[in-house]
Amino acid sequence: MWNHSKSLLLTAWWIRIALAVWLIIAVVLPFFYRKPAVLALFYLVFVPVLLALYGLHKMLHNIQKGQIFSKENTSALRLVSWACFFAAVFLLAGSCIWPILIFAAGAIGFLGLFARVIKNMLTEAILIKEENDFTI
Amino acid sequence: MPIVVNLDVVMAKRKMSSGELAEKIGITPANLSILKNNKAKAIRFSTLEEICKALDCQPADILAYEEEDTHD
């Protein structure tokens, strides 16, 4: 039977798979593409995406521990949003060479914005929960 | 917070222990400790009512307003 803990486990595995795939691509890419522009752009985007995946992994780990309304989660979401913004900026710069990248930049920038809104919502939720916990 | 809880003063006057008061008003000793140590963000009217009943006092005996020091 499908339940919440299985869903969390599935998401954790998706993130681990994404991390593994991303690291493999980083290792094998220089063997397939030797164009310096492609490699430079990839490794510029590589770091923020890795940080975003790390932030998501950290958040999921906290959720599994039952620490949903924690300040660690808001800082992880902050990291994810900034990582998305940086990746979007690098992709936008890359779109000067390959215009198609403007769509990827837009999509990642939107994700960053989304993460930022969720982060602000979580911050408010933590304040409400704290007030509720300290209401005797 | 400018609202101060003087529960320990009233408890001392009535010679009532924390455990006894917690049991009488139906809250955990941990929550009573939060209240006594001014860590609480809010107090329910129902809790205040129980405290007043148990300690035979008025809300003003427990709660006080103290102006905060502001440094410009």
N, CA and C atoms of all chains as a GROMACS GRO file, in nm:
protein
  624
    1MET      N    1   0.084  -0.121   0.000
    1MET     CA    2   0.000   0.000   0.000
    1MET      C    3   0.087   0.126   0.000
    2TRP      N    4   0.049   0.221  -0.086
    2TRP     CA    5   0.128   0.344  -0.097
    2TRP      C    6   0.099   0.436   0.022
    3ASN      N    7   0.204   0.484   0.086
    3ASN     CA    8   0.184   0.576   0.198
    3ASN      C    9   0.287   0.689   0.196
    4HIS      N   10   0.276   0.776   0.299
    4HIS     CA   11   0.359   0.896   0.305
    4HIS      C   12   0.508   0.863   0.314
    5SER      N   13   0.543   0.763   0.397
    5SER     CA   14   0.686   0.732   0.414
    5SER      C   15   0.747   0.674   0.286
    6LYS      N   16   0.664   0.599   0.212
    6LYS     CA   17   0.712   0.545   0.084
    6LYS      C   18   0.733   0.658  -0.017
    7SER      N   19   0.643   0.756  -0.013
    7SER     CA   20   0.656   0.872  -0.102
    7SER      C   21   0.784   0.949  -0.072
    8LEU      N   22   0.814   0.964   0.060
    8LEU     CA   23   0.937   1.032   0.100
    8LEU      C   24   1.060   0.955   0.052
    9LEU      N   25   1.052   0.824   0.067
    9LEU     CA   26   1.163   0.736   0.025
    9LEU      C   27   1.186   0.746  -0.126
   10LEU      N   28   1.074   0.749  -0.200
   10LEU     CA   29   1.083   0.760  -0.346
   10LEU      C   30   1.149   0.893  -0.386
   11THR      N   31   1.105   1.001  -0.320
   11THR     CA   32   1.162   1.133  -0.350
   11THR      C   33   1.311   1.135  -0.317
   12ALA      N   34   1.348   1.073  -0.204
   12ALA     CA   35   1.490   1.067  -0.164
   12ALA      C   36   1.571   0.994  -0.271
   13TRP      N   37   1.514   0.886  -0.323
   13TRP     CA   38   1.585   0.809  -0.427
   13TRP      C   39   1.596   0.888  -0.557
   14TRP      N   40   1.489   0.963  -0.589
   14TRP     CA   41   1.494   1.048  -0.710
   14TRP      C   42   1.608   1.148  -0.699
   15ILE      N   43   1.620   1.207  -0.580
   15ILE     CA   44   1.726   1.307  -0.560
   15ILE      C   45   1.863   1.242  -0.570
   16ARG      N   46   1.877   1.123  -0.509
   16ARG     CA   47   2.006   1.051  -0.516
   16ARG      C   48   2.041   1.015  -0.660
   17ILE      N   49   1.939   0.971  -0.734
   17ILE     CA   50   1.962   0.935  -0.876
   17ILE      C   51   2.003   1.059  -0.954
   18ALA      N   52   1.932   1.171  -0.931
   18ALA     CA   53   1.964   1.296  -1.001
   18ALA      C   54   2.108   1.340  -0.969
   19LEU      N   55   2.144   1.326  -0.839
   19LEU     CA   56   2.282   1.361  -0.798
   19LEU      C   57   2.384   1.273  -0.870
   20ALA      N   58   2.357   1.142  -0.873
   20ALA     CA   59   2.450   1.048  -0.936
   20ALA      C   60   2.463   1.078  -1.085
   21VAL      N   61   2.348   1.099  -1.152
   21VAL     CA   62   2.348   1.128  -1.296
   21VAL      C   63   2.426   1.256  -1.324
   22TRP      N   64   2.400   1.356  -1.240
   22TRP     CA   65   2.466   1.486  -1.257
   22TRP      C   66   2.618   1.473  -1.240
   23LEU      N   67   2.661   1.393  -1.143
   23LEU     CA   68   2.805   1.373  -1.120
   23LEU      C   69   2.868   1.294  -1.234
   24ILE      N   70   2.795   1.192  -1.283
   24ILE     CA   71   2.847   1.111  -1.395
   24ILE      C   72   2.865   1.199  -1.519
   25ILE      N   73   2.763   1.283  -1.545
   25ILE     CA   74   2.772   1.373  -1.661
   25ILE      C   75   2.895   1.463  -1.648
   26ALA      N   76   2.918   1.513  -1.525
   26ALA     CA   77   3.033   1.602  -1.503
   26ALA      C   78   3.165   1.532  -1.531
   27VAL      N   79   3.168   1.402  -1.500
   27VAL     CA   80   3.293   1.327  -1.521
   27VAL      C   81   3.314   1.292  -1.669
   28VAL      N   82   3.206   1.247  -1.736
   28VAL     CA   83   3.223   1.197  -1.874
   28VAL      C   84   3.210   1.305  -1.982
   29LEU      N   85   3.154   1.419  -1.947
   29LEU     CA   86   3.132   1.522  -2.050
   29LEU      C   87   3.259   1.562  -2.127
   30PRO      N   88   3.371   1.582  -2.055
   30PRO     CA   89   3.492   1.623  -2.130
   30PRO      C   90   3.537   1.522  -2.236
   31PHE      N   91   3.494   1.395  -2.223
   31PHE     CA   92   3.532   1.293  -2.322
   31PHE      C   93   3.447   1.302  -2.449
   32PHE      N   94   3.329   1.364  -2.437
   32PHE     CA   95   3.239   1.373  -2.552
   32PHE      C   96   3.241   1.511  -2.619
   33TYR      N   97   3.247   1.614  -2.534
   33TYR     CA   98   3.248   1.750  -2.588
   33TYR      C   99   3.382   1.815  -2.555
   34ARG      N  100   3.447   1.860  -2.657
   34ARG     CA  101   3.576   1.924  -2.630
   34ARG      C  102   3.570   2.076  -2.652
   35LYS      N  103   3.448   2.124  -2.687
   35LYS     CA  104   3.436   2.269  -2.706
   35LYS      C  105   3.448   2.339  -2.571
   36PRO      N  106   3.544   2.429  -2.558
   36PRO     CA  107   3.562   2.495  -2.427
   36PRO      C  108   3.437   2.571  -2.379
   37ALA      N  109   3.362   2.630  -2.474
   37ALA     CA  110   3.243   2.708  -2.435
   37ALA      C  111   3.138   2.618  -2.370
   38VAL      N  112   3.120   2.497  -2.429
   38VAL     CA  113   3.021   2.402  -2.375
   38VAL      C  114   3.063   2.358  -2.235
   39LEU      N  115   3.191   2.323  -2.224
   39LEU     CA  116   3.241   2.274  -2.095
   39LEU      C  117   3.236   2.384  -1.989
   40ALA      N  118   3.275   2.503  -2.028
   40ALA     CA  119   3.274   2.614  -1.931
   40ALA      C  120   3.133   2.640  -1.881
   41LEU      N  121   3.037   2.643  -1.974
   41LEU     CA  122   2.898   2.669  -1.934
   41LEU      C  123   2.846   2.557  -1.845
   42PHE      N  124   2.878   2.431  -1.884
   42PHE     CA  125   2.830   2.317  -1.804
   42PHE      C  126   2.883   2.325  -1.661
   43TYR      N  127   3.013   2.348  -1.646
   43TYR     CA  128   3.070   2.348  -1.511
   43TYR      C  129   3.027   2.470  -1.430
   44LEU      N  130   2.990   2.578  -1.501
   44LEU     CA  131   2.936   2.695  -1.429
   44LEU      C  132   2.797   2.661  -1.372
   45VAL      N  133   2.720   2.587  -1.451
   45VAL     CA  134   2.584   2.548  -1.409
   45VAL      C  135   2.591   2.431  -1.311
   46PHE      N  136   2.696   2.349  -1.324
   46PHE     CA  137   2.713   2.228  -1.243
   46PHE      C  138   2.710   2.259  -1.093
   47VAL      N  139   2.786   2.362  -1.052
   47VAL     CA  140   2.798   2.393  -0.909
   47VAL      C  141   2.662   2.432  -0.848
   48PRO      N  142   2.590   2.532  -0.904
   48PRO     CA  143   2.461   2.566  -0.840
   48PRO      C  144   2.360   2.451  -0.841
   49VAL      N  145   2.359   2.371  -0.947
   49VAL     CA  146   2.264   2.258  -0.951
   49VAL      C  147   2.300   2.156  -0.843
   50LEU      N  148   2.430   2.133  -0.824
   50LEU     CA  149   2.475   2.041  -0.719
   50LEU      C  150   2.433   2.093  -0.582
   51LEU      N  151   2.448   2.223  -0.562
   51LEU     CA  152   2.409   2.285  -0.434
   51LEU      C  153   2.258   2.274  -0.413
   52ALA      N  154   2.182   2.295  -0.521
   52ALA     CA  155   2.035   2.285  -0.511
   52ALA      C  156   1.995   2.142  -0.474
   53LEU      N  157   2.059   2.044  -0.538
   53LEU     CA  158   2.028   1.904  -0.506
   53LEU      C  159   2.066   1.871  -0.362
   54TYR      N  160   2.178   1.926  -0.317
   54TYR     CA  161   2.221   1.904  -0.178
   54TYR      C  162   2.117   1.964  -0.082
   55GLY      N  163   2.070   2.086  -0.115
   55GLY     CA  164   1.968   2.152  -0.032
   55GLY      C  165   1.841   2.070  -0.024
   56LEU      N  166   1.798   2.015  -0.138
   56LEU     CA  167   1.676   1.933  -0.142
   56LEU      C  168   1.696   1.805  -0.059
   57HIS      N  169   1.815   1.746  -0.072
   57HIS     CA  170   1.846   1.624   0.002
   57HIS      C  171   1.843   1.650   0.153
   58LYS      N  172   1.900   1.762   0.193
   58LYS     CA  173   1.904   1.800   0.334
   58LYS      C  174   1.763   1.821   0.389
   59MET      N  175   1.680   1.889   0.308
   59MET     CA  176   1.542   1.914   0.348
   59MET      C  177   1.464   1.785   0.366
   60LEU      N  178   1.482   1.697   0.272
   60LEU     CA  179   1.411   1.569   0.277
   60LEU      C  180   1.455   1.487   0.398
   61HIS      N  181   1.585   1.493   0.429
   61HIS     CA  182   1.640   1.424   0.546
   61HIS      C  183   1.574   1.478   0.673
   62ASN      N  184   1.559   1.611   0.680
   62ASN     CA  185   1.493   1.673   0.796
   62ASN      C  186   1.347   1.631   0.805
   63ILE      N  187   1.280   1.624   0.691
   63ILE     CA  188   1.138   1.583   0.690
   63ILE      C  189   1.126   1.439   0.741
   64GLN      N  190   1.220   1.354   0.698
   64GLN     CA  191   1.217   1.215   0.743
   64GLN      C  192   1.239   1.204   0.894
   65LYS      N  193   1.315   1.300   0.949
   65LYS     CA  194   1.339   1.301   1.094
   65LYS      C  195   1.222   1.365   1.170
   66GLY      N  196   1.125   1.418   1.095
   66GLY     CA  197   1.008   1.481   1.157
   66GLY      C  198   1.030   1.627   1.189
   67GLN      N  199   1.144   1.683   1.142
   67GLN     CA  200   1.172   1.825   1.169
   67GLN      C  201   1.130   1.907   1.047
   68ILE      N  202   1.000   1.931   1.036
   68ILE     CA  203   0.950   2.003   0.918
   68ILE      C  204   0.963   2.154   0.938
   69PHE      N  205   0.916   2.200   1.055
   69PHE     CA  206   0.920   2.346   1.080
   69PHE      C  207   1.050   2.384   1.147
   70SER      N  208   1.161   2.363   1.078
   70SER     CA  209   1.290   2.399   1.138
   70SER      C  210   1.359   2.506   1.053
   71LYS      N  211   1.445   2.581   1.120
   71LYS     CA  212   1.516   2.690   1.051
   71LYS      C  213   1.614   2.633   0.947
   72GLU      N  214   1.658   2.509   0.970
   72GLU     CA  215   1.748   2.443   0.874
   72GLU      C  216   1.680   2.428   0.738
   73ASN      N  217   1.550   2.401   0.742
   73ASN     CA  218   1.475   2.385   0.616
   73ASN      C  219   1.463   2.517   0.541
   74THR      N  220   1.445   2.626   0.615
   74THR     CA  221   1.435   2.756   0.546
   74THR      C  222   1.569   2.792   0.484
   75SER      N  223   1.680   2.759   0.555
   75SER     CA  224   1.811   2.792   0.496
   75SER      C  225   1.839   2.700   0.376
   76ALA      N  226   1.790   2.576   0.382
   76ALA     CA  227   1.807   2.485   0.266
   76ALA      C  228   1.729   2.538   0.146
   77LEU      N  229   1.606   2.586   0.172
   77LEU     CA  230   1.525   2.642   0.062
   77LEU      C  231   1.588   2.769   0.006
   78ARG      N  232   1.650   2.846   0.095
   78ARG     CA  233   1.717   2.968   0.053
   78ARG      C  234   1.834   2.931  -0.041
   79LEU      N  235   1.906   2.827   0.000
   79LEU     CA  236   2.018   2.778  -0.082
   79LEU      C  237   1.968   2.733  -0.219
   80VAL      N  238   1.857   2.658  -0.218
   80VAL     CA  239   1.800   2.608  -0.344
   80VAL      C  240   1.761   2.726  -0.435
   81SER      N  241   1.695   2.826  -0.376
   81SER     CA  242   1.649   2.938  -0.459
   81SER      C  243   1.767   3.016  -0.518
   82TRP      N  244   1.869   3.042  -0.434
   82TRP     CA  245   1.985   3.116  -0.486
   82TRP      C  246   2.060   3.035  -0.591
   83ALA      N  247   2.070   2.904  -0.567
   83ALA     CA  248   2.138   2.816  -0.664
   83ALA      C  249   2.064   2.821  -0.798
   84CYS      N  250   1.930   2.819  -0.793
   84CYS     CA  251   1.850   2.826  -0.916
   84CYS      C  252   1.873   2.960  -0.987
   85PHE      N  253   1.876   3.068  -0.909
   85PHE     CA  254   1.897   3.200  -0.970
   85PHE      C  255   2.033   3.209  -1.038
   86PHE      N  256   2.136   3.155  -0.969
   86PHE     CA  257   2.270   3.158  -1.029
   86PHE      C  258   2.276   3.074  -1.156
   87ALA      N  259   2.215   2.954  -1.150
   87ALA     CA  260   2.213   2.867  -1.269
   87ALA      C  261   2.140   2.939  -1.383
   88ALA      N  262   2.031   3.010  -1.348
   88ALA     CA  263   1.954   3.082  -1.451
   88ALA      C  264   2.039   3.193  -1.514
   89VAL      N  265   2.117   3.261  -1.431
   89VAL     CA  266   2.202   3.369  -1.482
   89VAL      C  267   2.309   3.312  -1.578
   90PHE      N  268   2.370   3.199  -1.538
   90PHE     CA  269   2.472   3.137  -1.624
   90PHE      C  270   2.411   3.090  -1.757
   91LEU      N  271   2.290   3.032  -1.746
   91LEU     CA  272   2.222   2.984  -1.868
   91LEU      C  273   2.182   3.102  -1.958
   92LEU      N  274   2.143   3.212  -1.893
   92LEU     CA  275   2.107   3.332  -1.969
   92LEU      C  276   2.229   3.384  -2.045
   93ALA      N  277   2.344   3.379  -1.977
   93ALA     CA  278   2.469   3.420  -2.043
   93ALA      C  279   2.499   3.326  -2.159
   94GLY      N  280   2.473   3.197  -2.137
   94GLY     CA  281   2.497   3.096  -2.241
   94GLY      C  282   2.403   3.112  -2.359
   95SER      N  283   2.287   3.173  -2.334
   95SER     CA  284   2.189   3.190  -2.443
   95SER      C  285   2.238   3.289  -2.549
   96CYS      N  286   2.344   3.365  -2.515
   96CYS     CA  287   2.404   3.453  -2.616
   96CYS      C  288   2.468   3.368  -2.728
   97ILE      N  289   2.515   3.249  -2.688
   97ILE     CA  290   2.577   3.158  -2.786
   97ILE      C  291   2.472   3.062  -2.842
   98TRP      N  292   2.392   3.000  -2.751
   98TRP     CA  293   2.285   2.909  -2.793
   98TRP      C  294   2.151   2.966  -2.744
   99PRO      N  295   2.078   3.037  -2.833
   99PRO     CA  296   1.954   3.104  -2.790
   99PRO      C  297   1.851   3.012  -2.724
  100ILE      N  298   1.853   2.883  -2.756
  100ILE     CA  299   1.755   2.789  -2.698
  100ILE      C  300   1.766   2.783  -2.545
  101LEU      N  301   1.886   2.814  -2.493
  101LEU     CA  302   1.908   2.807  -2.347
  101LEU      C  303   1.825   2.908  -2.270
  102ILE      N  304   1.770   3.006  -2.343
  102ILE     CA  305   1.688   3.108  -2.273
  102ILE      C  306   1.565   3.042  -2.208
  103PHE      N  307   1.515   2.935  -2.269
  103PHE     CA  308   1.399   2.864  -2.211
  103PHE      C  309   1.439   2.793  -2.082
  104ALA      N  310   1.557   2.730  -2.084
  104ALA     CA  311   1.607   2.661  -1.964
  104ALA      C  312   1.631   2.764  -1.852
  105ALA      N  313   1.687   2.879  -1.891
  105ALA     CA  314   1.714   2.985  -1.792
  105ALA      C  315   1.583   3.033  -1.729
  106GLY      N  316   1.482   3.051  -1.815
  106GLY     CA  317   1.350   3.094  -1.766
  106GLY      C  318   1.290   2.991  -1.671
  107ALA      N  319   1.300   2.863  -1.708
  107ALA     CA  320   1.241   2.756  -1.626
  107ALA      C  321   1.312   2.749  -1.490
  108ILE      N  322   1.444   2.755  -1.491
  108ILE     CA  323   1.519   2.744  -1.365
  108ILE      C  324   1.498   2.870  -1.280
  109GLY      N  325   1.491   2.985  -1.345
  109GLY     CA  326   1.463   3.109  -1.272
  109GLY      C  327   1.327   3.103  -1.206
  110PHE      N  328   1.229   3.047  -1.275
  110PHE     CA  329   1.095   3.031  -1.217
  110PHE      C  330   1.099   2.938  -1.096
  111LEU      N  331   1.178   2.830  -1.108
  111LEU     CA  332   1.192   2.736  -0.995
  111LEU      C  333   1.251   2.806  -0.874
  112GLY      N  334   1.350   2.893  -0.900
  112GLY     CA  335   1.413   2.969  -0.792
  112GLY      C  336   1.313   3.060  -0.723
  113LEU      N  337   1.228   3.122  -0.804
  113LEU     CA  338   1.125   3.210  -0.751
  113LEU      C  339   1.026   3.131  -0.666
  114PHE      N  340   0.990   3.016  -0.717
  114PHE     CA  341   0.896   2.926  -0.648
  114PHE      C  342   0.954   2.884  -0.512
  115ALA      N  343   1.083   2.844  -0.514
  115ALA     CA  344   1.149   2.803  -0.389
  115ALA      C  345   1.153   2.919  -0.289
  116ARG      N  346   1.170   3.039  -0.341
  116ARG     CA  347   1.177   3.158  -0.254
  116ARG      C  348   1.042   3.184  -0.187
  117VAL      N  349   0.935   3.170  -0.264
  117VAL     CA  350   0.800   3.190  -0.208
  117VAL      C  351   0.773   3.085  -0.101
  118ILE      N  352   0.809   2.959  -0.130
  118ILE     CA  353   0.788   2.851  -0.032
  118ILE      C  354   0.871   2.879   0.094
  119LYS      N  355   0.993   2.930   0.074
  119LYS     CA  356   1.081   2.962   0.187
  119LYS      C  357   1.016   3.069   0.276
  120ASN      N  358   0.960   3.172   0.213
  120ASN     CA  359   0.894   3.278   0.290
  120ASN      C  360   0.771   3.224   0.365
  121MET      N  361   0.700   3.134   0.298
  121MET     CA  362   0.582   3.073   0.360
  121MET      C  363   0.624   2.988   0.481
  122LEU      N  364   0.733   2.912   0.465
  122LEU     CA  365   0.781   2.826   0.573
  122LEU      C  366   0.828   2.910   0.692
  123THR      N  367   0.892   3.023   0.663
  123THR     CA  368   0.938   3.112   0.771
  123THR      C  369   0.818   3.160   0.854
  124GLU      N  370   0.710   3.200   0.783
  124GLU     CA  371   0.589   3.244   0.853
  124GLU      C  372   0.527   3.130   0.932
  125ALA      N  373   0.528   3.010   0.870
  125ALA     CA  374   0.469   2.892   0.935
  125ALA      C  375   0.545   2.858   1.063
  126ILE      N  376   0.678   2.873   1.060
  126ILE     CA  377   0.760   2.845   1.179
  126ILE      C  378   0.725   2.942   1.292
  127LEU      N  379   0.704   3.070   1.255
  127LEU     CA  380   0.667   3.171   1.355
  127LEU      C  381   0.532   3.138   1.418
  128ILE      N  382   0.437   3.098   1.332
  128ILE     CA  383   0.302   3.063   1.382
  128ILE      C  384   0.309   2.942   1.474
  129LYS      N  385   0.389   2.841   1.432
  129LYS     CA  386   0.401   2.719   1.512
  129LYS      C  387   0.467   2.748   1.647
  130GLU      N  388   0.570   2.834   1.643
  130GLU     CA  389   0.640   2.871   1.766
  130GLU      C  390   0.543   2.938   1.863
  131GLU      N  391   0.460   3.028   1.807
  131GLU     CA  392   0.363   3.098   1.891
  131GLU      C  393   0.262   2.999   1.949
  132ASN      N  394   0.222   2.905   1.865
  132ASN     CA  395   0.126   2.804   1.909
  132ASN      C  396   0.186   2.714   2.017
  133ASP      N  397   0.315   2.676   1.997
  133ASP     CA  398   0.383   2.590   2.094
  133ASP      C  399   0.400   2.660   2.229
  134PHE      N  400   0.417   2.791   2.224
  134PHE     CA  401   0.439   2.865   2.348
  134PHE      C  402   0.313   2.934   2.400
  135THR      N  403   0.198   2.886   2.352
  135THR     CA  404   0.071   2.932   2.409
  135THR      C  405   0.028   2.829   2.512
  136ILE      N  406   0.022   2.873   2.635
  136ILE     CA  407  -0.009   2.779   2.744
  136ILE      C  408  -0.156   2.790   2.784
  137MET      N  409   0.975   4.052   2.639
  137MET     CA  410   0.833   4.088   2.629
  137MET      C  411   0.792   4.174   2.749
  138PRO      N  412   0.718   4.282   2.728
  138PRO     CA  413   0.682   4.368   2.841
  138PRO      C  414   0.582   4.309   2.940
  139ILE      N  415   0.515   4.198   2.900
  139ILE     CA  416   0.422   4.134   2.994
  139ILE      C  417   0.501   4.031   3.076
  140VAL      N  418   0.497   4.050   3.209
  140VAL     CA  419   0.574   3.962   3.298
  140VAL      C  420   0.477   3.873   3.377
  141VAL      N  421   0.515   3.746   3.389
  141VAL     CA  422   0.432   3.652   3.464
  141VAL      C  423   0.492   3.638   3.604
  142ASN      N  424   0.414   3.680   3.703
  142ASN     CA  425   0.463   3.672   3.841
  142ASN      C  426   0.405   3.551   3.914
  143LEU      N  427   0.401   3.442   3.844
  143LEU     CA  428   0.338   3.322   3.899
  143LEU      C  429   0.414   3.270   4.021
  144ASP      N  430   0.546   3.274   4.015
  144ASP     CA  431   0.626   3.221   4.127
  144ASP      C  432   0.600   3.298   4.258
  145VAL      N  433   0.572   3.429   4.245
  145VAL     CA  434   0.547   3.512   4.364
  145VAL      C  435   0.416   3.466   4.430
  146VAL      N  436   0.313   3.452   4.346
  146VAL     CA  437   0.181   3.410   4.399
  146VAL      C  438   0.189   3.267   4.454
  147MET      N  439   0.264   3.183   4.383
  147MET     CA  440   0.279   3.043   4.428
  147MET      C  441   0.349   3.038   4.564
  148ALA      N  442   0.449   3.121   4.581
  148ALA     CA  443   0.522   3.126   4.708
  148ALA      C  444   0.431   3.173   4.820
  149LYS      N  445   0.345   3.274   4.789
  149LYS     CA  446   0.252   3.325   4.890
  149LYS      C  447   0.153   3.217   4.934
  150ARG      N  448   0.111   3.137   4.834
  150ARG     CA  449   0.013   3.031   4.865
  150ARG      C  450   0.081   2.900   4.909
  151LYS      N  451   0.214   2.901   4.908
  151LYS     CA  452   0.295   2.784   4.946
  151LYS      C  453   0.256   2.661   4.862
  152MET      N  454   0.249   2.684   4.732
  152MET     CA  455   0.211   2.575   4.642
  152MET      C  456   0.328   2.540   4.550
  153SER      N  457   0.354   2.411   4.537
  153SER     CA  458   0.466   2.368   4.452
  153SER      C  459   0.425   2.366   4.304
  154SER      N  460   0.524   2.363   4.218
  154SER     CA  461   0.496   2.362   4.072
  154SER      C  462   0.418   2.237   4.032
  155GLY      N  463   0.460   2.125   4.085
  155GLY     CA  464   0.394   1.998   4.051
  155GLY      C  465   0.248   1.998   4.090
  156GLU      N  466   0.223   2.050   4.211
  156GLU     CA  467   0.085   2.055   4.263
  156GLU      C  468  -0.001   2.146   4.176
  157LEU      N  469   0.054   2.264   4.144
  157LEU     CA  470  -0.023   2.359   4.062
  157LEU      C  471  -0.048   2.303   3.922
  158ALA      N  472   0.056   2.242   3.864
  158ALA     CA  473   0.040   2.183   3.730
  158ALA      C  474  -0.072   2.080   3.730
  159GLU      N  475  -0.076   1.999   3.835
  159GLU     CA  476  -0.180   1.896   3.845
  159GLU      C  477  -0.319   1.960   3.861
  160LYS      N  478  -0.326   2.064   3.945
  160LYS     CA  479  -0.455   2.130   3.970
  160LYS      C  480  -0.512   2.197   3.845
  161ILE      N  481  -0.424   2.260   3.767
  161ILE     CA  482  -0.476   2.333   3.649
  161ILE      C  483  -0.475   2.248   3.522
  162GLY      N  484  -0.420   2.129   3.533
  162GLY     CA  485  -0.427   2.035   3.421
  162GLY      C  486  -0.333   2.066   3.305
  163ILE      N  487  -0.214   2.116   3.336
  163ILE     CA  488  -0.112   2.132   3.232
  163ILE      C  489   0.015   2.057   3.276
  164THR      N  490   0.104   2.035   3.183
  164THR     CA  491   0.226   1.960   3.217
  164THR      C  492   0.322   2.051   3.295
  165PRO      N  493   0.406   1.992   3.381
  165PRO     CA  494   0.506   2.073   3.453
  165PRO      C  495   0.598   2.149   3.359
  166ALA      N  496   0.623   2.092   3.240
  166ALA     CA  497   0.709   2.159   3.141
  166ALA      C  498   0.643   2.288   3.092
  167ASN      N  499   0.512   2.281   3.066
  167ASN     CA  500   0.439   2.401   3.022
  167ASN      C  501   0.429   2.505   3.134
  168LEU      N  502   0.414   2.456   3.256
  168LEU     CA  503   0.408   2.549   3.370
  168LEU      C  504   0.543   2.620   3.384
  169SER      N  505   0.649   2.545   3.361
  169SER     CA  506   0.784   2.603   3.369
  169SER      C  507   0.804   2.712   3.262
  170ILE      N  508   0.750   2.687   3.141
  170ILE     CA  509   0.756   2.787   3.032
  170ILE      C  510   0.687   2.916   3.076
  171LEU      N  511   0.571   2.896   3.141
  171LEU     CA  512   0.492   3.010   3.188
  171LEU      C  513   0.566   3.085   3.300
  172LYS      N  514   0.621   3.009   3.395
  172LYS     CA  515   0.690   3.069   3.510
  172LYS      C  516   0.816   3.144   3.467
  173ASN      N  517   0.883   3.091   3.367
  173ASN     CA  518   1.009   3.153   3.324
  173ASN      C  519   0.993   3.260   3.215
  174ASN      N  520   0.869   3.304   3.198
  174ASN     CA  521   0.840   3.411   3.100
  174ASN      C  522   0.878   3.376   2.957
  175LYS      N  523   0.871   3.246   2.926
  175LYS     CA  524   0.905   3.203   2.789
  175LYS      C  525   0.780   3.194   2.702
  176ALA      N  526   0.663   3.199   2.767
  176ALA     CA  527   0.537   3.182   2.694
  176ALA      C  528   0.509   3.303   2.605
  177LYS      N  529   0.449   3.274   2.488
  177LYS     CA  530   0.412   3.383   2.396
  177LYS      C  531   0.270   3.430   2.422
  178ALA      N  532   0.188   3.339   2.474
  178ALA     CA  533   0.048   3.373   2.501
  178ALA      C  534  -0.008   3.280   2.608
  179ILE      N  535  -0.115   3.325   2.670
  179ILE     CA  536  -0.182   3.240   2.770
  179ILE      C  537  -0.331   3.234   2.738
  180ARG      N  538  -0.384   3.113   2.740
  180ARG     CA  539  -0.528   3.098   2.711
  180ARG      C  540  -0.610   3.147   2.831
  181PHE      N  541  -0.730   3.200   2.802
  181PHE     CA  542  -0.818   3.243   2.910
  181PHE      C  543  -0.851   3.123   3.000
  182SER      N  544  -0.866   3.006   2.939
  182SER     CA  545  -0.903   2.888   3.018
  182SER      C  546  -0.791   2.852   3.116
  183THR      N  547  -0.664   2.867   3.074
  183THR     CA  548  -0.551   2.839   3.163
  183THR      C  549  -0.546   2.943   3.275
  184LEU      N  550  -0.569   3.069   3.235
  184LEU     CA  551  -0.567   3.179   3.333
  184LEU      C  552  -0.677   3.157   3.438
  185GLU      N  553  -0.792   3.115   3.388
  185GLU     CA  554  -0.906   3.089   3.478
  185GLU      C  555  -0.870   2.980   3.580
  186GLU      N  556  -0.807   2.872   3.530
  186GLU     CA  557  -0.770   2.761   3.618
  186GLU      C  558  -0.665   2.804   3.720
  187ILE      N  559  -0.571   2.887   3.675
  187ILE     CA  560  -0.465   2.934   3.765
  187ILE      C  561  -0.527   3.021   3.876
  188CYS      N  562  -0.614   3.113   3.833
  188CYS     CA  563  -0.679   3.202   3.930
  188CYS      C  564  -0.762   3.121   4.031
  189LYS      N  565  -0.827   3.017   3.980
  189LYS     CA  566  -0.910   2.932   4.066
  189LYS      C  567  -0.821   2.857   4.166
  190ALA      N  568  -0.710   2.801   4.115
  190ALA     CA  569  -0.623   2.719   4.200
  190ALA      C  570  -0.548   2.804   4.303
  191LEU      N  571  -0.510   2.925   4.263
  191LEU     CA  572  -0.431   3.010   4.354
  191LEU      C  573  -0.515   3.114   4.428
  192ASP      N  574  -0.645   3.113   4.398
  192ASP     CA  575  -0.740   3.208   4.458
  192ASP      C  576  -0.688   3.352   4.445
  193CYS      N  577  -0.669   3.391   4.322
  193CYS     CA  578  -0.616   3.526   4.297
  193CYS      C  579  -0.681   3.587   4.172
  194GLN      N  580  -0.640   3.707   4.139
  194GLN     CA  581  -0.690   3.776   4.020
  194GLN      C  582  -0.584   3.771   3.909
  195PRO      N  583  -0.627   3.782   3.782
  195PRO     CA  584  -0.527   3.782   3.673
  195PRO      C  585  -0.417   3.887   3.692
  196ALA      N  586  -0.455   4.001   3.749
  196ALA     CA  587  -0.357   4.109   3.770
  196ALA      C  588  -0.248   4.071   3.871
  197ASP      N  589  -0.279   3.972   3.957
  197ASP     CA  590  -0.177   3.927   4.053
  197ASP      C  591  -0.068   3.847   3.982
  198ILE      N  592  -0.108   3.787   3.869
  198ILE     CA  593  -0.014   3.700   3.797
  198ILE      C  594   0.057   3.774   3.684
  199LEU      N  595  -0.020   3.857   3.615
  199LEU     CA  596   0.036   3.927   3.499
  199LEU      C  597   0.063   4.074   3.530
  200ALA      N  598   0.174   4.122   3.482
  200ALA     CA  599   0.209   4.263   3.501
  200ALA      C  600   0.271   4.318   3.374
  201TYR      N  601   0.249   4.448   3.354
  201TYR     CA  602   0.309   4.512   3.236
  201TYR      C  603   0.430   4.594   3.281
  202GLU      N  604   0.544   4.563   3.224
  202GLU     CA  605   0.667   4.638   3.256
  202GLU      C  606   0.722   4.697   3.129
  203GLU      N  607   0.744   4.827   3.131
  203GLU     CA  608   0.794   4.893   3.010
  203GLU      C  609   0.936   4.845   2.978
  204GLU      N  610   0.957   4.824   2.849
  204GLU     CA  611   1.089   4.778   2.805
  204GLU      C  612   1.187   4.893   2.797
  205ASP      N  613   1.314   4.862   2.825
  205ASP     CA  614   1.418   4.965   2.810
  205ASP      C  615   1.446   4.985   2.663
  206THR      N  616   1.429   5.108   2.615
  206THR     CA  617   1.458   5.135   2.473
  206THR      C  618   1.581   5.223   2.465
  207HIS      N  619   1.675   5.178   2.386
  207HIS     CA  620   1.798   5.256   2.367
  207HIS      C  621   1.796   5.319   2.229
  208ASP      N  622   1.800   5.453   2.224
  208ASP     CA  623   1.801   5.522   2.094
  208ASP      C  624   1.943   5.539   2.042
   0.00000   0.00000   0.00000
